[in-house]
Amino acid sequence: MRFLTPWTALGAAAVAVPLLLLLYFLKLKRREQIVSSTLLWQRAVQDLQVNAPFQRLRKNILLFLQLLMLAALLFGLAGPILSLTGGGARRHVILIDRSASMSATDVKPSRLAEAKRQARIYVESLRSEAFFRLRGDRDETMLIAFDSRAKVMCNFTSDKQQLFSAIDRIEGGDGGSALGEAIMVAQAFSLAPDDQPANESSQERAKLILFSDGRIRDADRLMVDAANLTFHCIGESGENIGVTAMQARRSYENPDDVEVFSTVANYGPEPVTTDVQLSVNESVRAVKSVSIPAGGWDRGEPGKVAVHFSLSSQDSGVLAVSQMRRDVLASDDTAWSILEPAKKLNVLLVTEGNTVLELALKACPLAGLDIMTPSEFDANSVSNFSLQDLYDVIVLDGCQPARMPRSRYMVFGRPPKNIDVSVIGELQGQVVVDWRPKHAVLKYVSLTNLFAQKCYGLDLPRDAEILAEFNESPALTLVRRDGSVFLLAPFDILNSNWPFEPSFVLFCYNAVSFLGMQVGQNQEANLLVGEPISIDGLGADQSVLVDGPVFSGREIKASPNGSVRFPATDRAGIYGVRSEGTDSRLFAVNLLDSSESNIAPRRALVFSGQEVTAEEGAFSLANVPLWPVLVGIVLFLACLEWFVYSRKMRI
């Protein structure tokens, strides 16, 4: 047993007990009266004995009961806590899963709310810092919330109110669930020497307390001592229907035609029928009824069905595909896509003459292709000719213009000046050894056979994005500077075998399309939860406001080179970035994560071959406050004192 506020109780006792006793020592001042007999006043005569100020205190049942009541009140004021846990003091790390599946409402009001409730009970059960305690043991606790990333909500402390406040601040997200970063953070803080309490072993590992539904994707790759981790599983049902894939694209031949492809998955044990709705700017355009086969926790894969929509639209807008059957997880019921307006790009080719590159660009679906010599380009730049307004993409072939207006550039040969890219020499006989096939520029592009007889070796800035690599130097690089975007290919295509490869024309098409998206200012407009919103082409230090699904008007400033990066996309929905006098630039952030849509709770986790089974039974309080019992005792004694007083006053 320990006491939270003993000195408060002692101070109150020092005042209250003497006052109570003093009431029984007060000298009575009585008025003398002549009566015929004192037979009926024997008790009054006995009371006269109290008038002697130093006479011995008489036995009095009322005084005894009142002292008992006062003692119980003072004992309760001391804050007694009965601890049902044994052993020495320990350090604890509470890990609370805040991923998308924890928003499921099969446990009311939600899995996350239940996890927070159980975490509060666990904190209440720990031995905390007390003003006075019979033993010197106290537990220290750290709180970490995690989804795909970990966030330290509270460092090691024995202050329960601080821990309660940190638990209340945890908010749900729509990201995936990965425990690795949270474990690394917990271990790093546990070993920090400044965090070790006095007179306690700094070598003892902190005990890990995990509150999750078990949908942790990296558990099998983690090295965790199973004996040092306690797992509390939250969740009851695995039935859920979600949109797990969506893509919208305009037709290559007719940009007015839009094709929308989506996948709807059923994680329940029974087949279901549901309506799938397509809307554009919140206006319903089509509804289809689909039957989805069974899936769920007793099968390795969910039941899936592909849903396809076609529509015609020249304008931009927000496409939304929604499954209309109500279930316990709302964040995967809708997927969004930002539809760019139907537009063909205008491209300018700056070259002394390159028929191969000219033909490759003409094979792309462009609104127009103009050709200038380097001298003509310099003349137009000097005369402030608005190249940015006329051309969506500028292709530089083996030239370095004296002046570079803000635009989107595809550069072949030596990189332009003043973009923080240096040439460190010329390299011979280079072949591509690696590339990023999932990037939009290299989608469906194979660089297996690409050979360059001669190329420039580049020294790149830290923020450059390498898309492909030669054996000694970058082969394709993205650099963003001063509101311009540069796609660099540091070799002459006529000194390579690329024009003879089918991938060259496809690369030109992808590159022009990707760079053209930058001018629409909704570049990379379709994102997954956790991917940052990036915007280029703003003014230096320009302020913009970001609106999201659960917030509005969050102000951020552009970097000196006119770029904005907003990483807080942890909720699925539509985000808007706006500045004064301009319309919002829209971004769609989707869950589209089948592992999070599969909400079936896992009662056992396997960490590198070690199985950790969830604790069974209800989570109960281990530290019991005794003040409610003491209040009950006081009420009982008060009733007893009133009963005794009433009996004594009868004549």
C-alpha positions as CSV (number, residue, x, y, z in Angstrom):
1,M,0.0,0.0,0.0
2,R,1.2,3.5,-0.7
3,F,-0.2,7.0,-0.1
4,L,-0.4,9.8,-2.7
5,T,-1.0,12.8,-0.4
6,P,0.0,11.8,3.2
7,W,1.2,15.2,4.3
8,T,-2.1,16.8,3.3
9,A,-3.9,14.3,5.6
10,L,-1.4,14.9,8.4
11,G,-1.9,18.6,8.2
12,A,-5.6,18.3,8.3
13,A,-5.3,15.9,11.2
14,A,-3.2,18.4,13.1
15,V,-6.0,20.9,12.9
16,A,-9.2,18.7,13.1
17,V,-8.4,16.3,15.9
18,P,-7.5,19.0,18.5
19,L,-10.6,20.9,17.6
20,L,-12.8,17.9,18.1
21,L,-11.3,17.1,21.5
22,L,-11.5,20.7,22.5
23,L,-15.3,20.6,22.1
24,Y,-15.4,18.1,24.9
25,F,-13.2,20.2,27.2
26,L,-15.0,23.5,26.9
27,K,-16.1,25.0,30.2
28,L,-19.9,25.5,30.2
29,K,-21.3,28.9,31.4
30,R,-24.7,28.2,33.0
31,R,-27.3,30.5,34.6
32,E,-28.2,29.6,38.2
33,Q,-31.9,28.8,38.8
34,I,-33.7,27.6,42.0
35,V,-35.5,24.3,41.5
36,S,-37.6,22.2,43.8
37,S,-35.6,19.0,43.3
38,T,-32.5,17.7,41.6
39,L,-33.7,14.2,41.3
40,L,-34.3,14.5,37.5
41,W,-31.1,16.6,37.0
42,Q,-28.5,14.0,37.9
43,R,-27.1,14.0,34.4
44,A,-26.9,17.8,34.6
45,V,-24.9,17.5,37.8
46,Q,-22.6,15.1,36.1
47,D,-22.1,17.6,33.3
48,L,-21.0,20.2,35.8
49,Q,-17.9,18.1,36.3
50,V,-16.7,19.0,32.9
51,N,-16.6,22.7,33.9
52,A,-13.2,21.9,35.6
53,P,-10.8,22.7,32.7
54,F,-8.2,20.1,33.5
55,Q,-10.5,17.2,34.6
56,R,-9.8,13.8,33.1
57,L,-11.8,13.1,29.9
58,R,-14.8,10.9,30.5
59,K,-15.6,7.9,28.4
60,N,-18.0,8.9,25.6
61,I,-19.2,6.7,22.8
62,L,-20.1,9.7,20.7
63,L,-16.5,11.0,20.9
64,F,-15.2,7.6,20.0
65,L,-17.4,7.4,16.9
66,Q,-16.5,10.9,15.8
67,L,-12.8,10.2,16.1
68,L,-13.3,7.0,14.0
69,M,-15.1,9.1,11.3
70,L,-12.4,11.7,11.4
71,A,-9.7,9.1,11.1
72,A,-11.4,7.5,8.1
73,L,-11.7,10.9,6.4
74,L,-8.1,11.8,7.0
75,F,-7.0,8.3,5.8
76,G,-8.9,8.8,2.6
77,L,-7.5,12.3,2.2
78,A,-4.0,10.7,2.3
79,G,-4.8,8.9,-1.0
80,P,-4.2,5.3,-0.1
81,I,-3.6,3.0,-3.1
82,L,-3.6,-0.8,-2.7
83,S,-1.2,-2.3,-5.3
84,L,-2.0,-5.9,-6.5
85,T,1.3,-6.2,-8.4
86,G,4.5,-7.4,-6.9
87,G,8.2,-7.2,-7.7
88,G,10.5,-4.3,-8.2
89,A,10.1,-1.2,-10.2
90,R,10.2,-1.6,-14.0
91,R,10.2,0.5,-17.2
92,H,7.3,0.0,-19.6
93,V,6.8,1.0,-23.2
94,I,3.2,1.2,-24.3
95,L,2.7,0.7,-28.1
96,I,-0.7,1.8,-29.4
97,D,-1.6,0.9,-33.0
98,R,-3.3,3.8,-34.8
99,S,-3.4,2.4,-38.3
100,A,-6.4,2.3,-40.6
101,S,-7.7,-1.1,-39.4
102,M,-7.8,0.3,-35.8
103,S,-10.6,2.7,-37.0
104,A,-13.0,-0.3,-37.4
105,T,-16.1,-0.1,-35.3
106,D,-16.7,-3.8,-34.6
107,V,-15.6,-2.8,-31.0
108,K,-17.6,0.2,-29.9
109,P,-16.9,3.1,-30.4
110,S,-13.8,1.9,-32.3
111,R,-10.8,-0.3,-31.9
112,L,-8.5,2.6,-31.2
113,A,-10.8,4.0,-28.5
114,E,-10.8,0.6,-26.9
115,A,-7.0,0.4,-27.1
116,K,-6.8,3.8,-25.5
117,R,-9.2,2.8,-22.7
118,Q,-7.2,-0.4,-21.9
119,A,-3.9,1.6,-22.0
120,R,-5.4,4.0,-19.4
121,I,-6.2,1.1,-17.1
122,Y,-2.7,-0.3,-17.6
123,V,-1.2,3.1,-16.7
124,E,-3.4,3.3,-13.6
125,S,-2.1,-0.1,-12.5
126,L,1.5,1.0,-12.5
127,R,3.4,2.2,-9.4
128,S,3.7,5.9,-9.8
129,E,5.5,8.8,-8.2
130,A,3.9,9.4,-4.7
131,F,4.6,12.2,-2.2
132,F,5.1,9.5,0.4
133,R,5.4,5.7,-0.1
134,L,6.2,2.8,2.1
135,R,8.7,1.4,-0.5
136,G,10.9,3.2,-3.0
137,D,9.6,1.3,-6.1
138,R,8.0,3.3,-8.9
139,D,7.4,2.4,-12.5
140,E,8.4,4.6,-15.5
141,T,6.4,4.4,-18.7
142,M,6.9,5.6,-22.3
143,L,4.0,5.9,-24.8
144,I,4.5,5.4,-28.6
145,A,1.7,5.6,-31.2
146,F,2.5,4.0,-34.6
147,D,1.1,3.2,-38.0
148,S,3.6,3.1,-40.8
149,R,5.7,5.5,-38.7
150,A,6.2,5.8,-35.0
151,K,5.5,8.9,-32.9
152,V,6.6,9.3,-29.3
153,M,3.7,10.7,-27.4
154,C,5.4,10.8,-24.0
155,N,8.9,9.9,-22.9
156,F,9.6,7.8,-19.8
157,T,7.8,9.3,-16.8
158,S,6.0,8.1,-13.6
159,D,3.5,11.0,-13.9
160,K,0.2,9.3,-14.7
161,Q,-1.6,12.5,-15.5
162,Q,1.0,13.2,-18.2
163,L,0.5,9.7,-19.6
164,F,-3.3,10.0,-19.6
165,S,-3.0,13.3,-21.5
166,A,-0.7,11.7,-24.0
167,I,-3.1,8.8,-24.5
168,D,-5.9,11.2,-25.1
169,R,-3.9,13.0,-27.8
170,I,-3.5,9.9,-30.0
171,E,-5.6,10.2,-33.1
172,G,-6.4,7.6,-35.7
173,G,-4.9,7.5,-39.2
174,D,-5.4,5.7,-42.4
175,G,-1.9,4.4,-42.9
176,G,-0.5,0.9,-42.8
177,S,0.8,-0.8,-39.6
178,A,4.5,-1.4,-39.2
179,L,6.0,-2.0,-35.8
180,G,9.8,-1.9,-36.7
181,E,10.3,1.8,-36.3
182,A,8.4,1.9,-33.0
183,I,10.5,-1.0,-31.6
184,M,13.7,0.8,-32.6
185,V,12.6,4.1,-31.0
186,A,11.6,2.2,-27.8
187,Q,15.0,0.5,-27.6
188,A,16.9,3.8,-28.3
189,F,15.1,5.6,-25.5
190,S,15.3,2.7,-23.1
191,L,19.1,2.7,-23.4
192,A,19.5,6.4,-23.1
193,P,21.6,7.0,-19.9
194,D,19.9,10.2,-19.0
195,D,16.6,8.5,-18.7
196,Q,17.7,6.0,-16.1
197,P,16.1,6.6,-12.6
198,A,18.4,6.8,-9.6
199,N,19.4,3.6,-7.8
200,E,17.9,1.4,-10.6
201,S,19.6,-0.9,-13.0
202,S,20.2,0.7,-16.3
203,Q,20.7,-2.7,-18.0
204,E,17.1,-4.0,-17.5
205,R,15.2,-3.9,-20.7
206,A,11.9,-2.1,-20.8
207,K,8.8,-4.2,-20.9
208,L,6.8,-3.8,-24.2
209,I,3.0,-3.6,-23.9
210,L,1.3,-3.8,-27.4
211,F,-2.3,-2.7,-28.0
212,S,-3.2,-3.7,-31.6
213,D,-5.5,-5.8,-33.7
214,G,-2.5,-7.8,-34.9
215,R,-2.5,-6.6,-38.5
216,I,1.2,-5.8,-38.4
217,R,2.9,-6.4,-41.7
218,D,6.6,-6.5,-40.6
219,A,6.2,-8.6,-37.4
220,D,8.0,-11.7,-38.9
221,R,11.0,-9.5,-39.7
222,L,11.5,-8.1,-36.2
223,M,13.8,-9.4,-33.5
224,V,11.8,-9.1,-30.3
225,D,12.1,-11.1,-27.1
226,A,8.7,-12.8,-26.8
227,A,9.1,-13.1,-23.0
228,N,9.4,-9.3,-22.8
229,L,6.3,-8.4,-24.8
230,T,2.7,-8.5,-23.8
231,F,0.2,-8.4,-26.6
232,H,-3.4,-7.2,-26.1
233,C,-5.5,-7.9,-29.2
234,I,-8.3,-5.5,-30.0
235,G,-11.1,-6.5,-32.4
236,E,-13.8,-9.1,-32.9
237,S,-14.9,-9.3,-36.5
238,G,-13.1,-9.7,-39.9
239,E,-16.1,-8.8,-42.2
240,N,-15.3,-5.9,-44.4
241,I,-15.8,-4.7,-48.0
242,G,-13.2,-2.3,-49.5
243,V,-12.1,-0.6,-52.7
244,T,-8.5,-1.9,-52.9
245,A,-7.5,-0.5,-56.4
246,M,-8.5,2.4,-58.6
247,Q,-7.1,4.0,-61.7
248,A,-8.6,6.6,-64.0
249,R,-7.0,7.6,-67.4
250,R,-8.0,9.3,-70.6
251,S,-7.9,7.5,-73.9
252,Y,-4.8,7.8,-75.9
253,E,-6.7,8.3,-79.1
254,N,-9.5,10.4,-77.8
255,P,-8.6,12.4,-74.6
256,D,-12.3,13.2,-74.0
257,D,-13.0,9.5,-73.1
258,V,-12.2,8.5,-69.6
259,E,-11.8,4.9,-68.4
260,V,-12.1,4.1,-64.7
261,F,-10.8,0.8,-63.4
262,S,-11.3,-0.4,-59.8
263,T,-11.2,-3.5,-57.6
264,V,-13.6,-4.2,-54.8
265,A,-12.7,-6.9,-52.2
266,N,-14.8,-8.9,-49.8
267,Y,-13.1,-10.1,-46.6
268,G,-16.1,-11.7,-45.1
269,P,-16.8,-15.5,-44.9
270,E,-20.0,-15.2,-47.1
271,P,-20.6,-13.9,-50.7
272,V,-22.1,-10.4,-50.8
273,T,-23.8,-8.2,-53.3
274,T,-23.3,-4.5,-53.2
275,D,-23.7,-1.4,-55.4
276,V,-20.6,0.4,-56.7
277,Q,-21.0,4.0,-57.5
278,L,-19.0,6.4,-59.7
279,S,-19.3,10.1,-59.1
280,V,-17.7,13.1,-60.6
281,N,-17.4,16.2,-58.5
282,E,-19.9,14.6,-56.0
283,S,-22.4,14.1,-58.9
284,V,-23.4,10.5,-59.4
285,R,-22.6,9.3,-62.9
286,A,-23.1,5.5,-62.8
287,V,-24.1,2.7,-60.4
288,K,-23.3,-1.0,-60.9
289,S,-24.5,-3.9,-58.8
290,V,-21.7,-6.5,-58.3
291,S,-21.6,-9.9,-56.5
292,I,-18.3,-10.5,-54.7
293,P,-17.3,-14.1,-53.7
294,A,-16.5,-15.0,-50.1
295,G,-13.1,-14.4,-48.5
296,G,-12.0,-13.3,-45.1
297,W,-10.0,-14.6,-42.2
298,D,-10.4,-18.4,-42.9
299,R,-9.0,-18.0,-46.4
300,G,-5.6,-16.7,-47.5
301,E,-7.1,-14.1,-50.0
302,P,-10.3,-12.1,-50.1
303,G,-12.9,-12.4,-52.8
304,K,-12.4,-9.8,-55.5
305,V,-14.3,-8.4,-58.4
306,A,-13.2,-5.8,-61.0
307,V,-15.5,-2.9,-61.8
308,H,-15.0,-0.8,-65.0
309,F,-16.7,2.5,-65.8
310,S,-16.5,4.6,-69.0
311,L,-17.5,8.3,-69.3
312,S,-16.9,11.3,-71.5
313,S,-15.6,14.5,-69.9
314,Q,-13.4,17.3,-71.2
315,D,-13.1,19.1,-67.8
316,S,-11.1,18.4,-64.8
317,G,-12.7,17.0,-61.6
318,V,-12.6,14.6,-58.7
319,L,-13.6,11.0,-59.5
320,A,-14.8,8.8,-56.7
321,V,-15.6,5.1,-56.7
322,S,-17.6,4.0,-53.7
323,Q,-19.0,0.7,-52.5
324,M,-22.4,1.4,-50.9
325,R,-22.7,-1.5,-48.5
326,R,-22.3,-0.3,-44.9
327,D,-19.5,-2.0,-42.9
328,V,-17.3,-1.4,-39.9
329,L,-14.4,0.3,-41.8
330,A,-15.2,3.5,-43.6
331,S,-11.8,4.6,-44.8
332,D,-11.6,2.0,-47.6
333,D,-15.2,2.3,-48.9
334,T,-14.2,5.1,-51.3
335,A,-11.2,5.8,-53.6
336,W,-10.6,9.1,-55.3
337,S,-8.7,10.2,-58.4
338,I,-8.0,13.7,-59.8
339,L,-9.0,13.9,-63.4
340,E,-6.9,16.4,-65.4
341,P,-8.7,18.3,-68.2
342,A,-8.4,17.0,-71.7
343,K,-5.4,18.7,-73.1
344,K,-2.7,18.0,-75.6
345,L,0.7,19.5,-74.9
346,N,2.7,22.0,-76.9
347,V,6.4,21.1,-77.1
348,L,9.4,23.1,-78.2
349,L,12.5,21.3,-79.5
350,V,15.8,23.3,-79.4
351,T,18.4,21.6,-81.6
352,E,20.9,22.2,-84.4
353,G,19.3,19.2,-86.1
354,N,18.2,15.8,-84.8
355,T,15.8,13.9,-87.0
356,V,15.6,10.9,-84.7
357,L,14.5,13.0,-81.7
358,E,12.1,15.0,-83.9
359,L,10.4,11.9,-85.2
360,A,10.1,10.4,-81.7
361,L,8.4,13.6,-80.5
362,K,6.1,13.7,-83.5
363,A,5.0,10.2,-82.6
364,C,3.6,11.4,-79.3
365,P,0.0,12.8,-79.1
366,L,1.0,16.5,-79.0
367,A,-1.1,19.6,-79.8
368,G,2.0,21.0,-81.5
369,L,5.7,20.6,-81.9
370,D,7.9,23.7,-82.8
371,I,11.6,23.6,-83.5
372,M,14.2,26.3,-82.8
373,T,17.9,26.6,-83.1
374,P,19.8,27.5,-79.9
375,S,20.4,31.0,-81.2
376,E,16.7,31.6,-81.9
377,F,15.9,30.3,-78.4
378,D,18.4,32.7,-76.9
379,A,17.0,35.6,-78.9
380,N,13.4,34.9,-77.7
381,S,14.6,34.5,-74.1
382,V,16.4,37.8,-74.1
383,S,13.4,39.6,-75.6
384,N,11.2,38.2,-72.7
385,F,9.3,36.1,-75.1
386,S,6.8,34.2,-72.9
387,L,8.0,30.7,-73.7
388,Q,6.4,29.3,-70.5
389,D,2.9,30.3,-71.6
390,L,3.4,29.0,-75.1
391,Y,5.1,25.6,-74.4
392,D,4.3,23.0,-71.8
393,V,7.7,21.2,-72.3
394,I,11.0,22.4,-73.8
395,V,13.4,19.8,-75.1
396,L,17.1,20.8,-75.2
397,D,19.3,18.7,-77.6
398,G,23.0,19.2,-77.0
399,C,22.8,22.9,-76.2
400,Q,23.2,25.2,-73.2
401,P,21.0,28.3,-73.5
402,A,22.3,31.5,-72.1
403,R,19.0,32.2,-70.4
404,M,16.6,29.6,-69.0
405,P,13.0,30.8,-68.5
406,R,11.0,28.9,-65.8
407,S,9.6,25.8,-67.5
408,R,9.8,22.0,-67.8
409,Y,12.9,20.8,-69.6
410,M,14.0,17.5,-71.1
411,V,17.7,17.8,-71.6
412,F,20.0,15.5,-73.8
413,G,23.7,16.1,-73.5
414,R,25.5,18.5,-71.2
415,P,23.3,19.8,-68.4
416,P,22.4,23.6,-68.3
417,K,24.3,25.9,-66.0
418,N,23.0,27.3,-62.7
419,I,21.0,24.2,-61.6
420,D,23.6,22.9,-59.1
421,V,24.7,20.1,-61.4
422,S,28.4,19.8,-62.2
423,V,30.2,17.9,-64.9
424,I,33.1,16.0,-63.5
425,G,34.4,14.6,-66.8
426,E,33.5,12.4,-69.8
427,L,33.0,8.7,-69.6
428,Q,33.3,6.1,-72.3
429,G,31.4,2.9,-73.0
430,Q,28.6,3.2,-70.4
431,V,25.7,0.7,-70.0
432,V,22.6,1.0,-67.9
433,V,22.9,-1.2,-64.8
434,D,19.7,-0.2,-62.9
435,W,16.6,1.9,-63.3
436,R,13.3,2.6,-61.6
437,P,10.6,0.9,-63.6
438,K,7.7,2.1,-61.4
439,H,8.5,5.8,-62.0
440,A,6.1,7.5,-64.4
441,V,8.9,8.4,-66.7
442,L,10.1,4.8,-67.1
443,K,6.8,3.0,-66.9
444,Y,6.9,0.0,-69.4
445,V,10.3,1.2,-70.5
446,S,13.1,-1.4,-70.6
447,L,16.7,-0.1,-70.5
448,T,18.3,-3.5,-70.5
449,N,20.2,-2.9,-73.8
450,L,20.9,0.8,-73.5
451,F,24.5,1.6,-74.4
452,A,26.1,5.1,-74.6
453,Q,29.5,5.4,-76.3
454,K,30.2,8.6,-74.4
455,C,28.4,10.5,-71.6
456,Y,29.0,13.2,-69.0
457,G,29.8,12.2,-65.5
458,L,27.6,14.3,-63.1
459,D,28.0,15.6,-59.6
460,L,24.3,16.0,-58.4
461,P,22.8,17.9,-55.6
462,R,21.4,16.0,-52.6
463,D,17.7,16.5,-53.6
464,A,18.2,15.1,-57.1
465,E,16.2,12.1,-58.0
466,I,18.1,9.4,-60.0
467,L,15.9,7.4,-62.3
468,A,18.5,5.3,-64.0
469,E,22.2,4.6,-63.6
470,F,25.1,3.8,-65.9
471,N,27.9,1.7,-64.4
472,E,29.9,4.9,-63.5
473,S,27.4,7.8,-63.5
474,P,23.7,8.6,-63.4
475,A,21.9,8.0,-66.7
476,L,18.6,9.7,-66.1
477,T,18.0,12.3,-63.3
478,L,15.3,14.7,-62.2
479,V,16.4,18.0,-60.7
480,R,14.0,20.8,-59.5
481,R,15.4,24.3,-59.3
482,D,13.8,27.8,-59.0
483,G,10.4,26.5,-60.1
484,S,11.7,24.6,-63.1
485,V,11.9,20.8,-63.6
486,F,14.8,19.3,-65.5
487,L,14.9,15.7,-66.8
488,L,18.6,15.1,-67.6
489,A,20.0,12.5,-70.0
490,P,23.7,13.4,-70.0
491,F,24.6,11.8,-73.4
492,D,24.0,12.4,-77.0
493,I,21.3,9.9,-78.2
494,L,23.0,9.8,-81.7
495,N,26.1,8.3,-79.9
496,S,24.0,5.6,-78.4
497,N,21.9,2.6,-79.5
498,W,18.7,4.0,-77.9
499,P,17.1,5.3,-81.1
500,F,17.1,1.7,-82.4
501,E,15.3,0.4,-79.3
502,P,11.4,0.4,-79.1
503,S,11.7,1.9,-75.6
504,F,13.0,5.2,-76.9
505,V,9.6,6.4,-78.3
506,L,7.8,5.2,-75.2
507,F,10.3,7.1,-73.0
508,C,9.7,10.3,-75.0
509,Y,5.9,9.8,-74.5
510,N,6.2,9.1,-70.8
511,A,8.7,12.0,-70.3
512,V,6.6,14.6,-72.1
513,S,3.5,13.4,-70.3
514,F,5.2,13.5,-66.9
515,L,6.7,16.9,-67.4
516,G,3.4,18.2,-68.9
517,M,1.7,17.2,-65.6
518,Q,4.0,19.6,-63.8
519,V,2.5,22.6,-65.6
520,G,-1.0,21.5,-64.5
521,Q,0.3,22.1,-60.9
522,N,-1.4,18.9,-59.8
523,Q,1.7,16.8,-60.4
524,E,1.6,13.5,-58.6
525,A,-2.0,14.3,-57.7
526,N,-3.0,10.7,-56.9
527,L,-1.2,9.6,-53.8
528,L,-1.3,6.9,-51.2
529,V,-1.7,7.6,-47.5
530,G,1.6,8.9,-46.1
531,E,3.0,10.0,-49.5
532,P,3.9,13.8,-49.4
533,I,2.2,16.4,-51.5
534,S,4.8,18.2,-53.7
535,I,4.3,21.3,-55.7
536,D,6.9,23.2,-57.8
537,G,6.8,26.5,-59.6
538,L,5.8,28.7,-56.7
539,G,7.5,32.0,-55.6
540,A,10.3,31.9,-53.2
541,D,9.0,31.8,-49.6
542,Q,5.4,32.0,-50.9
543,S,2.7,31.1,-48.3
544,V,0.0,28.6,-49.2
545,L,-2.9,27.1,-47.3
546,V,-3.5,23.3,-47.1
547,D,-7.0,21.9,-46.6
548,G,-7.5,18.2,-45.7
549,P,-10.3,15.8,-44.7
550,V,-10.0,16.7,-41.0
551,F,-8.4,20.1,-41.0
552,S,-8.5,23.4,-42.9
553,G,-6.3,26.4,-43.6
554,R,-2.9,24.9,-42.4
555,E,-0.3,27.4,-43.6
556,I,3.1,26.4,-45.0
557,K,5.8,28.3,-46.9
558,A,7.5,27.4,-50.1
559,S,11.3,26.9,-50.1
560,P,13.6,29.4,-51.6
561,N,13.5,27.5,-54.9
562,G,9.7,27.7,-55.0
563,S,8.8,24.1,-53.9
564,V,6.3,23.0,-51.3
565,R,6.4,19.6,-49.6
566,F,3.5,18.6,-47.3
567,P,4.0,15.2,-45.6
568,A,1.0,15.1,-43.2
569,T,-1.3,13.0,-45.5
570,D,-2.2,10.4,-42.9
571,R,-5.9,10.5,-43.7
572,A,-7.6,9.3,-46.9
573,G,-9.5,11.9,-48.8
574,I,-9.2,15.1,-50.9
575,Y,-6.6,17.7,-50.1
576,G,-6.4,21.2,-51.5
577,V,-3.5,23.6,-51.7
578,R,-4.4,27.2,-52.3
579,S,-2.8,30.6,-52.2
580,E,-4.3,34.1,-52.3
581,G,-6.1,34.8,-55.6
582,T,-5.8,31.3,-57.0
583,D,-8.0,28.2,-57.1
584,S,-7.1,25.1,-55.0
585,R,-4.9,22.5,-56.5
586,L,-6.5,19.1,-55.6
587,F,-4.8,15.9,-54.5
588,A,-6.4,12.5,-53.9
589,V,-5.0,10.5,-51.1
590,N,-6.2,6.9,-50.9
591,L,-5.8,3.9,-48.6
592,L,-5.8,1.2,-51.3
593,D,-4.1,-1.2,-49.0
594,S,-5.5,-4.8,-48.9
595,S,-3.6,-5.6,-45.7
596,E,-5.4,-2.8,-43.9
597,S,-8.8,-3.6,-45.4
598,N,-8.4,-7.2,-44.1
599,I,-9.4,-6.3,-40.5
600,A,-9.6,-9.8,-39.1
601,P,-7.8,-9.6,-35.7
602,R,-4.8,-11.8,-35.2
603,R,-4.6,-13.4,-31.8
604,A,-1.0,-14.5,-32.2
605,L,2.0,-12.7,-33.7
606,V,5.2,-14.4,-34.8
607,F,8.5,-12.4,-34.3
608,S,11.4,-14.1,-36.0
609,G,10.0,-17.5,-35.2
610,Q,8.8,-16.7,-31.7
611,E,5.1,-16.7,-31.2
612,V,3.4,-14.2,-28.9
613,T,-0.2,-15.0,-28.0
614,A,-2.7,-12.3,-27.1
615,E,-3.6,-12.0,-23.4
616,E,-7.0,-13.7,-22.7
617,G,-9.8,-12.2,-20.5
618,A,-10.8,-8.7,-19.6
619,F,-8.1,-6.2,-18.8
620,S,-8.6,-5.4,-15.1
621,L,-7.3,-2.7,-12.7
622,A,-4.2,-3.7,-10.7
623,N,-4.0,-0.7,-8.4
624,V,-7.1,-0.2,-6.3
625,P,-7.8,3.2,-4.7
626,L,-9.2,2.8,-1.2
627,W,-10.9,6.2,-0.8
628,P,-14.4,4.9,-1.9
629,V,-14.2,2.2,0.8
630,L,-13.3,4.8,3.4
631,V,-16.2,7.1,2.3
632,G,-18.5,4.2,2.8
633,I,-17.1,3.6,6.3
634,V,-17.6,7.3,7.2
635,L,-21.2,7.2,6.1
636,F,-21.8,4.1,8.2
637,L,-20.2,5.7,11.2
638,A,-22.2,8.8,10.8
639,C,-25.5,6.8,10.7
640,L,-24.3,4.9,13.8
641,E,-23.4,8.1,15.7
642,W,-26.8,9.6,14.9
643,F,-28.5,6.4,16.2
644,V,-26.5,6.4,19.5
645,Y,-27.1,10.1,20.0
646,S,-30.9,9.7,19.4
647,R,-31.0,6.9,22.0
648,K,-29.0,8.8,24.6
649,M,-31.3,11.9,24.3
650,R,-34.5,10.0,25.1
651,I,-35.9,10.6,28.6
